[in-house]
Amino acid sequence: MFRDRVFKGERFFHGFGRESPFSKGDLKYVILDLLKEKPRYGYEIIRALEERSHGFYTPSPGVVYPTLQMLEEMGYASATERDGKKIYTITEEGSKFLAEQKDFTDEVKSHMKHHWNPENMGVIMEMMGDFRELGRLVRQRVGSIEPDKMQRIREVISRASQEIKTILEE
């Protein structure tokens, strides 16, 4: 059941916060990998992903639980009831599937580690604060900014965007 995957620089991680950084279907590999470590409740999976992303990604229960149900239906995970909650465990078939998809799973984990590197968090948080401040400034005054000033602001933002693009392409 191995599928060839194409890895492109922007295939993974296209957002912050609650928006999923994963491409469609990729979260199942991450969840299976977490279950390989130990059996977990759905809530534990949510917290583990939040921890590993240093707070940049918190998957919603509406994403995690359907993925767990799908893994169960595929035979890759099983669930047992404990204290009124379902605890999920990877099955032998799930372990086999994960091993067959090792290259892909390793690539996803590598992107997670690279993008959610704690060494970058301080700068990222400052940068996100700058974005919020810029948005706040423009939102507060957008109705009263003179057209020539609005054009100058747009030009500054456009230049900054182009400079950032150049830096990222280096």
N, C-alpha and C positions, 0 to 999 in steps of 0.2 A: 504493500500500500504506500510505498515511498513515492513522493511527488518531487519532481525537480523544482527548485525555487530560484527565483531571480532576486538577487540582492542589489538594490539601488540605494544610494545614499539617503534618500528621503523616504524609503519604504516604511520605516518604523517611526516612532516619536514625532508626531505632528501636532502636539498640543501640550498645554499645562493644565493643572487642576483636575476637574472631573472628566474633561474630554479624554477619550481613550487615546493613548499614545501608540496603540497597536493597530496594525492592519486587521481587517476582518478575518477572524478565525485564528489569529496568532495567540490570543490570550489562552487558548486551551493548552498550548505547549507550556506556558509559564505555570498555569495551575497544575498540570500534571507533574511538572518538575517540583513544585511545592509539596504535592502529595507524595512524591518519591521520598522526600526528606522525612515526612511523618504524616500520619492521618490528621485531618484538620476539619474543623467546622467551617462553614462558609464565611462567617464573621472573621475567623482567624486568617483566612486567605485574603480578605479585604485589608486587614491590618498589616499582614506581611507585605503586601504590595505597596501599601502606603509607606511603611518603614523603608523598604528597599528604594523607593523613589524619593526619600527624604521629604515626604509631604507634598511632592509635586503631582502625584497621581493617587486618587482614591477611587477605585472602581465602585460603581453603584451595585447594590444588591440585585438590581434589575439586569445587570450584565453577568455577575458572578454566578448566581443561582441557575439561570438558564444554561450557562456553560457547564456547570457541574451536572445538571440533568442530562445534557447532551453527552457528556463523557460517560455517564452512567448507561445511557441508551446504547452507546457505541461499545460498551463492555470494557472501557478503559479505567473506570472508577466504579467503586461500589459504595453504598451508603448503609450505615446501620444507625439505629436510633439509640441515643444515650441521653438520659436526663431530658427527654422531650425534644432533643435536637438531633439533626442528622450529622453524623461524622463521616467524612469521605476518606476512602483509602484507594490508592492506586492498585489496580489488578495486575495479574501477571501479563495479560494482554496489553494493558496500558504501559507497563514497563518495557515490553517488547516494542511497542509502537514508538515510545520515547527513544529507545536505543536506535531504531531505524531512522528516526528523524534527528539524530544527535547533531549533525552539522547545522541544521536549521535552528535547533534549540540553542546550541552554543552561540550562533550568530545573534539571536534575539537577546540572550543574556549578556553578550558582549556590548550590544547597543545600549542595553539598560545600564550597565556599569559605566559606560562612557558618558552617556547623557545625564545620568544621575550621580555623577562623581561628587562626593562631598567636598573635594578641593575646589570645585567650581561654584558651590552653592552660595557663598558670600557675594561673589560678583553677580551671579544670576539674580539673587534677591535684590541687590542694589539696582540692577538694570530694570527689573520688573517694576520697582518703585519709581524709577525715572519714567517709564512708559505710563504708569498710572498718573503721575503728576502732570505729564504732558497732556494726557487725555482730559484730566480735570481742568487744567488751565483753558484749553480750547472750548470745552463744553460750557464752562461758566460764562464765557464771554462771546461765544459764537454769534449771538444775536446782535451784539453791539460793535463788533469789529468792522472797521471800515474796509471796503473792497480792496484797496491797495495794500493794506496791512495783511488781510487774509491771503492775498496772492503771495506776499513776501513770506508768510508763515508756511504756505504750501511749498514754496521753493526751497526753504530751509529743510523741511521734512523730506522732500524729494531728494535733495543733495545728500542728506544723512542716509537715506535708504540706499542710494547708489553707492556711497562709500562703504556701507556695511556689506552690501552685496560683493563689492570688490575684495574686501578683507576676507569674506567667507570663501571666495573662489581662489584665493592665493594658495 
